[in-house]
Amino acid sequence: MSTSKPVQLNRRQVIRGILATTAFGAATKFGTGCTPASQTQASSNAEDKPIVMGFIYVGPKDDFGYNQAHAEGKQGLAKLTWLKTVEEANVPETTAVEETMRNMIEEEGATVLFPTSFGYFDPHILKIAKEYPEVQFFHCGGLYQEGKHPKNVGSYFGYIDEAQYVAGIVAAHTSKTGKLGFIAAKPIPQVLRNINSFNLGARSINPKITTQVVFTGDWALPVKEAEAANSMADQDIDVITCHVDSPKVVMETAERRGIFCSGYHANQAKLAPKGYLTGAEWNWAQVYSRYAEMIRAGKTLMNGGIPHLVRGGLKDGFLKMSPYGAAVSAEAKKDADAVKEKFIAGNMTIYRAGLKDNTGKVVVPNKDFTQTAIELEKMNWLAEGVIGRVAS
């Protein structure tokens, strides 16, 4: 499982964390001014021996999806000569990951761990973090809760729905039928944000376009993913995208059926050379490099040098778009690039006041929801124009 489930947080918890860490651009400014002696000593020690970071994946490193994106992020650290990385793939969300974490710490000397899958967090990361209070654990997708979780545990993720919004613009320009498709694992807030943002991006170009959603029920169900993609093609849906661990099956099925596709997590262009339009990709190499630099400088979760909650979007370099495919028109590129620049400039808002869900209910009532809005962390609805329902 590779993304987060709904959590109940109060506004103060979330806003306090986000305002402190809205992006790494802000986080990396921490530590200016006086540097604690402990940080100076840690920086000195870093010159004597390499920092060892461990990366753990729930699936294969070449899945063209979630795990590959993290593995590519780890590979991006190779240029840092003062850093050593270790990794292990196909580690189940069971006590097996506890064994992997212990081995990385005790046998490999890891002092920083990135167990990337959501199911690793509770109870596994929380348990091992208590056993090794000097080791830092950074989890992708979860939310650190002050006073509840160990101080050596942190959380990072990104507003990848920004990239999905841009992809929706390209999809709308390309579609001839006005019917889009979205294959998703589970109706949790992060997935719903991607669906809704993709749809809203598309409807900014064609207000009558629709997005059909199919929830498969889990993160990696290739048979159901193929069935959903084929069913959509049979219904004259001519552009599909997804939020599953590995988009490989969806992209290949779309290509075989002669329809267009938009990727997710990593670049899947080689899987669909004719129909691939673009994709919402992670840029974990930049995120991991920034963590590494802060740790080298002696900053930690425990001494307050590294925030416990880190989020970022296109503006912060957490995300990127796949290169445009051959089928993307010049007009589509122009419109998509213009909105992407707005995100990068920090003056683009997806969820505007007055927005309705697909039942006609106003779900953004009084003011715009910016990316840090607590309401988006609890999203349980599908936007107007999305065909489907949120089932528990």
C-alpha positions as CSV (number, residue, x, y, z in Angstrom):
1,M,0.0,0.0,0.0
2,S,1.6,3.2,-1.0
3,T,-0.4,6.2,0.2
4,S,-2.1,7.4,3.3
5,K,-5.5,6.7,4.8
6,P,-7.8,9.3,6.3
7,V,-6.6,10.7,9.7
8,Q,-8.5,12.8,12.1
9,L,-6.5,15.9,12.9
10,N,-7.5,19.2,14.3
11,R,-6.8,22.4,12.3
12,R,-4.1,23.5,14.8
13,Q,-2.1,20.3,14.4
14,V,-2.1,20.5,10.6
15,I,-1.7,24.2,10.1
16,R,1.1,24.4,12.7
17,G,3.1,21.7,10.9
18,I,2.3,23.0,7.4
19,L,3.1,26.6,8.2
20,A,6.4,25.5,9.6
21,T,7.2,23.3,6.6
22,T,4.9,24.4,3.7
23,A,7.8,23.4,1.5
24,F,11.4,22.4,1.8
25,G,12.2,25.9,0.6
26,A,11.0,27.0,4.0
27,A,12.4,24.0,5.9
28,T,15.9,24.4,4.6
29,K,16.0,27.9,6.0
30,F,15.8,26.5,9.6
31,G,19.1,26.5,11.4
32,T,20.2,30.0,10.2
33,G,21.7,32.0,13.0
34,C,23.3,30.3,16.0
35,T,24.1,26.6,15.4
36,P,23.8,24.3,18.5
37,A,27.0,22.5,19.5
38,S,25.3,19.2,18.9
39,Q,24.8,20.2,15.2
40,T,28.4,21.3,14.9
41,Q,29.6,18.0,16.3
42,A,27.3,16.0,14.0
43,S,28.6,17.9,11.0
44,S,32.1,17.2,12.0
45,N,31.4,13.5,12.5
46,A,29.8,13.5,9.0
47,E,33.3,14.3,7.6
48,D,34.8,11.3,9.3
49,K,32.4,8.6,8.0
50,P,29.6,8.6,5.5
51,I,26.0,9.1,6.6
52,V,24.1,5.8,5.9
53,M,20.5,6.1,4.6
54,G,18.3,3.1,4.1
55,F,15.4,2.8,1.7
56,I,12.7,0.2,1.9
57,Y,10.1,-0.6,-0.8
58,V,7.0,-2.7,-0.7
59,G,7.3,-3.7,-4.3
60,P,9.9,-4.1,-7.1
61,K,12.1,-1.2,-8.0
62,D,11.2,-1.5,-11.6
63,D,7.4,-1.4,-11.3
64,F,7.0,1.7,-13.5
65,G,5.2,3.2,-10.5
66,Y,5.4,4.1,-6.8
67,N,8.4,2.0,-5.9
68,Q,10.4,2.9,-9.0
69,A,9.8,6.5,-8.3
70,H,11.3,6.1,-4.8
71,A,14.2,4.0,-6.1
72,E,15.0,6.6,-8.7
73,G,15.0,9.2,-5.9
74,K,17.5,7.1,-4.0
75,Q,19.6,6.8,-7.2
76,G,19.7,10.6,-7.4
77,L,21.8,10.6,-4.2
78,A,24.7,8.9,-5.9
79,K,26.5,12.2,-6.5
80,L,26.8,12.8,-2.8
81,T,30.2,11.2,-2.0
82,W,29.8,11.6,1.7
83,L,26.6,9.6,1.7
84,K,26.1,5.8,1.6
85,T,22.7,4.3,0.7
86,V,21.3,0.8,1.2
87,E,18.0,-0.5,0.0
88,E,15.7,-3.5,0.0
89,A,12.7,-4.1,-2.2
90,N,9.6,-6.4,-2.0
91,V,9.3,-6.0,1.8
92,P,5.8,-6.8,3.1
93,E,3.9,-4.5,5.4
94,T,4.3,-7.0,8.2
95,T,6.9,-7.7,10.9
96,A,9.2,-8.4,7.9
97,V,9.8,-4.6,7.6
98,E,10.8,-4.5,11.3
99,E,13.5,-7.1,10.6
100,T,14.7,-5.1,7.6
101,M,14.9,-1.9,9.6
102,R,16.8,-3.6,12.4
103,N,19.3,-5.1,9.9
104,M,19.9,-1.8,8.2
105,I,20.6,-0.1,11.5
106,E,22.7,-2.9,13.2
107,E,24.4,-4.4,10.2
108,E,24.7,-1.5,7.8
109,G,25.0,1.3,10.2
110,A,22.0,3.2,9.0
111,T,21.1,6.3,11.0
112,V,18.4,7.5,8.6
113,L,15.6,5.3,7.2
114,F,13.0,5.9,4.5
115,P,10.5,3.1,4.8
116,T,8.3,4.3,1.9
117,S,5.0,2.3,2.1
118,F,2.1,3.5,4.2
119,G,1.5,0.1,5.9
120,Y,5.0,0.3,7.4
121,F,4.0,3.2,9.6
122,D,1.7,1.8,12.3
123,P,2.8,-0.2,14.2
124,H,6.2,-1.1,12.6
125,I,8.0,2.3,12.2
126,L,6.5,3.5,15.5
127,K,7.7,0.4,17.3
128,I,11.3,0.4,15.9
129,A,11.6,4.2,16.4
130,K,11.2,3.7,20.1
131,E,13.8,1.0,20.1
132,Y,16.3,3.2,18.3
133,P,15.8,6.8,19.5
134,E,18.9,8.1,17.8
135,V,17.9,6.9,14.4
136,Q,15.6,9.1,12.2
137,F,12.6,7.5,10.4
138,F,11.0,9.5,7.5
139,H,7.7,8.1,6.3
140,C,6.1,8.9,3.0
141,G,2.4,9.8,3.1
142,G,1.6,9.6,6.8
143,L,1.1,12.5,9.2
144,Y,3.3,13.0,12.3
145,Q,1.2,13.9,15.3
146,E,2.9,15.8,18.0
147,G,2.7,14.3,21.5
148,K,1.5,10.9,20.0
149,H,4.4,9.8,17.8
150,P,8.1,9.5,18.7
151,K,10.2,12.6,18.0
152,N,12.5,10.7,15.7
153,V,9.7,10.1,13.3
154,G,8.8,12.4,10.4
155,S,6.4,12.6,7.5
156,Y,6.8,13.8,3.9
157,F,4.6,14.0,0.9
158,G,3.6,16.2,-2.0
159,Y,0.7,18.0,-3.6
160,I,0.8,15.8,-6.7
161,D,-2.8,16.7,-7.5
162,E,-1.3,19.9,-8.9
163,A,0.4,17.7,-11.6
164,Q,-2.9,15.8,-12.1
165,Y,-4.7,19.1,-12.7
166,V,-2.2,19.9,-15.5
167,A,-2.6,16.4,-16.9
168,G,-6.3,17.0,-16.9
169,I,-5.9,20.0,-19.2
170,V,-3.9,17.9,-21.7
171,A,-6.5,15.1,-21.5
172,A,-9.4,17.5,-22.2
173,H,-7.6,19.0,-25.2
174,T,-6.9,15.5,-26.6
175,S,-10.2,13.7,-26.0
176,K,-12.6,13.5,-28.9
177,T,-15.5,11.9,-27.0
178,G,-15.5,14.2,-23.9
179,K,-15.2,11.1,-21.7
180,L,-12.2,10.5,-19.5
181,G,-11.4,7.6,-17.2
182,F,-9.7,7.3,-13.8
183,I,-8.7,3.9,-12.3
184,A,-8.1,4.2,-8.6
185,A,-7.3,1.8,-5.7
186,K,-9.2,3.2,-2.8
187,P,-11.4,6.3,-2.1
188,I,-9.1,7.9,0.5
189,P,-8.4,11.7,0.6
190,Q,-5.2,11.7,-1.4
191,V,-6.7,9.5,-4.1
192,L,-9.8,11.6,-4.3
193,R,-7.8,14.8,-4.5
194,N,-6.0,13.3,-7.6
195,I,-9.3,12.3,-9.2
196,N,-11.0,15.6,-8.5
197,S,-8.0,17.7,-9.6
198,F,-7.6,15.8,-12.8
199,N,-11.3,16.3,-13.5
200,L,-11.2,20.0,-12.6
201,G,-8.2,20.6,-14.8
202,A,-10.1,18.9,-17.7
203,R,-13.3,20.9,-17.1
204,S,-11.3,24.2,-17.1
205,I,-10.9,23.4,-20.8
206,N,-14.2,21.7,-21.5
207,P,-16.9,22.3,-18.8
208,K,-19.0,19.4,-20.1
209,I,-16.3,16.7,-20.0
210,T,-16.8,13.8,-17.6
211,T,-14.4,11.5,-15.7
212,Q,-15.6,8.0,-15.0
213,V,-14.0,6.5,-11.9
214,V,-13.5,2.8,-11.0
215,F,-12.1,1.8,-7.6
216,T,-10.4,-1.6,-7.8
217,G,-10.2,-2.0,-4.0
218,D,-6.4,-2.3,-3.5
219,W,-3.1,-0.9,-4.6
220,A,-1.9,-3.7,-6.9
221,L,-4.6,-5.7,-8.6
222,P,-3.5,-6.0,-12.3
223,V,-6.4,-8.1,-13.4
224,K,-9.0,-5.7,-12.1
225,E,-7.0,-2.8,-13.5
226,A,-6.9,-4.3,-17.0
227,E,-10.7,-5.1,-16.8
228,A,-11.4,-1.5,-15.8
229,A,-9.3,-0.1,-18.6
230,N,-10.9,-2.4,-21.2
231,S,-14.4,-1.5,-19.9
232,M,-13.6,2.2,-20.2
233,A,-12.4,1.7,-23.8
234,D,-15.7,-0.1,-24.6
235,Q,-17.6,2.9,-23.3
236,D,-15.8,5.3,-25.7
237,I,-13.7,6.8,-23.0
238,D,-10.6,7.8,-24.9
239,V,-8.2,9.1,-22.2
240,I,-7.5,7.2,-19.0
241,T,-5.2,7.7,-16.0
242,C,-4.9,6.1,-12.6
243,H,-3.8,6.1,-9.0
244,V,-2.5,2.6,-8.3
245,D,1.0,1.4,-7.2
246,S,2.0,0.4,-10.8
247,P,0.3,2.1,-13.7
248,K,2.0,-0.4,-16.1
249,V,-1.1,-2.5,-16.8
250,V,-3.3,0.5,-17.3
251,M,-0.9,2.2,-19.7
252,E,-0.3,-1.0,-21.7
253,T,-4.0,-1.8,-21.9
254,A,-4.8,1.7,-23.2
255,E,-2.1,1.4,-25.8
256,R,-3.4,-1.9,-27.0
257,R,-7.0,-0.5,-27.2
258,G,-5.8,2.5,-29.2
259,I,-6.8,5.1,-26.6
260,F,-4.7,7.8,-24.8
261,C,-3.3,7.6,-21.4
262,S,-1.7,9.8,-18.7
263,G,0.8,8.4,-16.3
264,Y,1.4,8.6,-12.5
265,H,4.3,8.2,-10.1
266,A,7.0,7.8,-12.7
267,N,7.4,8.1,-16.5
268,Q,5.6,5.3,-18.4
269,A,6.1,6.8,-21.9
270,K,7.9,3.7,-23.2
271,L,4.9,1.5,-22.3
272,A,2.6,3.5,-24.6
273,P,4.7,5.2,-27.3
274,K,1.7,6.3,-29.4
275,G,-0.9,7.1,-26.7
276,Y,1.1,8.5,-23.7
277,L,0.2,12.2,-23.3
278,T,2.1,13.2,-20.1
279,G,2.1,12.2,-16.5
280,A,2.2,13.3,-12.8
281,E,5.6,12.3,-11.5
282,W,7.4,12.5,-8.2
283,N,10.7,14.2,-8.0
284,W,12.0,12.3,-4.9
285,A,15.7,12.8,-5.8
286,Q,15.4,16.5,-5.0
287,V,13.5,15.8,-1.8
288,Y,16.0,13.1,-0.6
289,S,18.9,15.3,-1.5
290,R,17.6,18.1,0.7
291,Y,17.0,15.8,3.6
292,A,20.6,14.5,3.2
293,E,22.0,18.1,3.1
294,M,20.1,19.0,6.3
295,I,21.3,15.9,8.1
296,R,24.9,16.5,7.0
297,A,24.6,20.0,8.6
298,G,23.7,18.4,11.9
299,K,20.0,19.1,11.7
300,T,17.7,16.3,13.0
301,L,14.0,15.7,13.9
302,M,15.0,15.5,17.5
303,N,16.8,18.8,17.8
304,G,14.2,20.7,15.8
305,G,16.4,21.3,12.8
306,I,14.2,19.2,10.5
307,P,10.4,19.6,10.6
308,H,8.3,16.6,11.4
309,L,5.8,17.4,8.7
310,V,7.0,18.3,5.2
311,R,4.8,18.9,2.1
312,G,5.4,20.6,-1.2
313,G,4.2,20.9,-4.8
314,L,5.4,22.0,-8.2
315,K,6.7,25.3,-6.7
316,D,8.9,23.3,-4.3
317,G,10.3,20.8,-6.8
318,F,8.5,17.8,-5.2
319,L,6.8,17.0,-8.5
320,K,7.4,17.2,-12.2
321,M,5.5,16.5,-15.4
322,S,6.3,13.7,-17.9
323,P,7.5,15.1,-21.3
324,Y,4.6,15.6,-23.7
325,G,3.8,12.8,-26.1
326,A,3.6,13.0,-29.8
327,A,-0.2,13.3,-29.7
328,V,-0.3,16.4,-27.6
329,S,-1.2,19.5,-29.6
330,A,0.5,22.9,-29.4
331,E,-2.6,24.4,-27.9
332,A,-2.7,21.8,-25.2
333,K,1.0,22.4,-24.4
334,K,0.4,26.1,-24.2
335,D,-2.5,25.9,-21.8
336,A,-0.9,23.2,-19.6
337,D,2.4,25.1,-19.4
338,A,0.6,28.3,-18.5
339,V,-1.1,26.7,-15.5
340,K,2.0,24.9,-14.5
341,E,3.8,28.2,-14.3
342,K,1.0,29.5,-12.1
343,F,1.5,26.7,-9.7
344,I,5.2,27.3,-9.7
345,A,4.6,31.0,-9.0
346,G,2.3,30.1,-6.1
347,N,-0.8,31.8,-7.4
348,M,-2.9,28.9,-8.6
349,T,-5.8,27.5,-6.6
350,I,-7.6,24.3,-7.6
351,Y,-10.5,24.3,-5.1
352,R,-12.5,27.5,-5.5
353,A,-15.4,28.7,-3.4
354,G,-18.8,27.5,-4.7
355,L,-17.4,24.2,-6.0
356,K,-20.0,21.4,-6.0
357,D,-19.7,17.7,-5.7
358,N,-21.3,15.3,-8.2
359,T,-24.5,15.2,-6.2
360,G,-25.0,19.0,-6.5
361,K,-23.9,19.8,-3.0
362,V,-21.6,22.8,-2.4
363,V,-18.4,21.4,-0.8
364,V,-16.3,24.5,-0.9
365,P,-18.8,26.9,0.6
366,N,-17.3,30.2,1.7
367,K,-13.7,30.6,0.6
368,D,-11.1,28.9,-1.6
369,F,-9.3,25.9,-0.2
370,T,-5.6,26.3,-0.6
371,Q,-3.3,23.2,-0.7
372,T,-2.8,23.5,3.1
373,A,-6.5,23.5,3.9
374,I,-7.4,20.9,6.6
375,E,-10.7,20.2,4.6
376,L,-8.6,18.7,1.8
377,E,-6.9,16.3,4.2
378,K,-10.4,14.9,4.9
379,M,-11.9,14.9,1.4
380,N,-14.6,12.3,1.0
381,W,-16.4,13.5,-2.1
382,L,-16.2,13.5,-5.9
383,A,-16.4,16.8,-7.8
384,E,-19.0,17.7,-10.3
385,G,-18.4,16.0,-13.5
386,V,-17.0,12.8,-12.0
387,I,-19.1,9.7,-12.6
388,G,-18.9,7.4,-9.6
389,R,-19.4,7.4,-5.9
390,V,-17.3,7.2,-2.7
391,A,-18.0,3.9,-1.2
392,S,-16.8,3.0,2.3
